């Protein structure tokens, strides 16, 4: 049991696990913000565009009376629209955040391919260490 606890401590204290935990917590808070934006801002605008149509109420009724079975295809359409709106909002937010992130510069080229054996060799090499061919320049 002691070995198990030591392994668990080592696992839980690794950076990736902590980063993931923070990501999950932030993701939960971010979900509430995005859901509010979609439900409280974008869906009412979509309702204006469609003439006040509430997709969630669309259904096909099988039978008669209060206990009749219904196929609620409107709820499915509303869920698809909700997903697409959330995806657009997340895309725009990530795109905006990426504009403010520092740009990574490309690493300088330090290798080249040997023209004879196609092995990776140092850029400054005059002889290939793999096939021992004399290189030009």
N, C-alpha and C positions, 0 to 999 in steps of 0.2 A: 504494500500500500504506500509505503514511503517513497519508493521509486516512482510509482504512478504520480504521486503529488509533485515530486520534483520535475518530472517530465511535463506535467500540466502547467506548473509555474513557468517553466522555460517556454512552453508553447504560448501561453497567454501573454507573456511579457514581450514577445517578438513584435517588432514594429508593424508588420502587416496586419496582425490581428487587431491591434489598437486602431490602426487606420481604418480598417473595415468597421469596427465598432462605432467610431466617430461618423463614418459615412452612413451607417444605418440610422443613427440618431438624427443626423442632419437631414437625411432622406425622409424620415418620418415628419419632421417639421416642415420640410419643403413640400411634401405631399399636401399638407393642409393649405399651404399658400396657393399651390397650383389648382387644387380642387376649388378653392374659393374663387380664384380668377375665372375658371371655366364656368362654374355654376352660377356665380353672382354677377359676372360681367359679360362673358361671351355668349352663354346660352340665352339670356334675354335679348341680346342683339340678334342672334340667330332666329329667335322667336319673332322679332319684328320683320326680319327678311322673309320668313315663311308665312306671314300673316297670322301669327299667334298660334300656329299649329304646335300642339304638345305631342311629340312622338311617343312618349311613354304611355299614352292612353290608347294607342292604336292596338286593336286585337281582333281576332276572329273568334266568335262564340260558337261552341259546339253544343247544341241543345237549347233548352229553354229554362227559365227560372233562375233563382239566385245561385244555385249550386252547379250551374252549367260550367263545363270545362272551357277554358279560353286558351288560345294561342297568342301570347303577348309578343308579337313581332315588333311592336312599337318600342318596347323596352330594349329589345336587341338593337334596333336602329339607334336609339338614344345612347346606348352603351358604345356603339361604334363611333358615333359623332363625338361623344365625350372623350374616347380614346384618341381620336384624330386631333381634337382641339388640345388635349394635354400634350400630345407628341409635338404639335406645332409650337406650343408655349415653351416646352423644354428645349426644343431645337433653337428657338430664338434666344432663350436665356443663355444656353451654352455658347452659342455663337457670339453673343455680346460679351460674356465673361472671357472667352478666348482672345478677344481683341485687346484686353487689358493685361493678359499674361505676357511675360517676357518671351521674346522669340529665341529659339534655340539655334545657335549657329552650327553649320555643318562642320563635322570634324575634318581636320586637314587630311589630305590623302597621304598616307605613309607607305603604301604598298603599290606594286604593279604586278602584272602577270608576265611570267617568262614567256617569250614568243615561241619557245621550243617545246617545253614540257607543260606549259600553262599553269605552273605552280605560282602561288603568291610569294613574292619576294620583296625585300626592302626597296623603296623607290631609288635609293642611291646606289644599289648593287651594280657592280660591273661584271660579276660572274654569278650564275645561278647556283645556289648551294645544293639544289636537288639533282640537276642534270649536268652540272659543271660547265655549261655552255658559256662562251664569252659573249657578253651583251654589249650592244652599241650604245654610245652616249651615256 
